[in-house]
């Protein structure tokens, strides 16, 4: 590639990064997810009947953060994971997530485990159990519950996030000064 081509590519990447930042989208480069490779879950998620829908309900069985998984397939609206011999289908509802399955995969999976060593034992237990607690940071809330669907929470930079606990029940949580301060049933 010529120097001019690389410079133009660099300018496009900078414009894209600024645009993503303005939208409140984490612009940290995530590893491209590849079929056949092992990864670790970067946040908790729940499955029912071997299926996780990206609207992110907190119903069914908890698959904890830092679970080793192998990507069996990815494409269209789905990703199939092997979790210790179990096949779990991740089904993207793009109408709600406003992201493609590749982006979902890059947020959900990482090459390394998430270190919880900087947190107290109680906070580690809350995160690993999928229990949101008052005083959590936004980063801790994401590890605990995953990303809220963007159709109700356009940016994780916002102070009000909306999660769904089921198809008909929503949970709004409120952050003030970077800490979780309110939400139904939270203590």
C-alpha positions, 0 to 999 in steps of 0.5 A: 500500500502507498503512503497516501492510501495508508494516510487516507485509511488512517483518516477514515479510522479516526473519523469512525472512532470519533463518530463511535465515541460521539454515539457513546459506543465503546471504541476499544478495539475488540478481537475479531471472533473466529469460528473454531476458536476458544474465548471467555465470556466477558459478561454474564448472560442467561439461557433458556432451552439452550438459547440466549436472545440478545434482548438480554432477559435475566431468566433461565440459567446463568452462564457466568462471566469468564466461562470458556466457550468455543465458537461453532458458527457465526453469521446472519443473526446467530452465533452458536457456542459450545459451552462444555459440550452444550450447544448454546444459540445466541440469537440477535434481535437487531431491532432492539440491540441495533448492532450486528451479530459480529459486534455482539460477539466481539462485546460478549467474548474475549481472548482473556478472562476478565480480571475481578481482582481489583474488586472486593470479595462481596462485589466479585460475588455480586458480579459472578451471581448476576446481581446488580447492586447499588454503588456498582459502576457502569463497567461492573453493571455490564459484567453483571448483566451485559449490555442493555438493549440500545432501543431503550438505552442508546448509549452506555454513557447515559445515566438511565439504562433499561434492561428487560427481566422478561418479555413484559417486565423492564428494569430501569437503573439510574447512575449518578456520578458514575455509580448505580443509585436507583433501580427497582428491587436493588439494594 
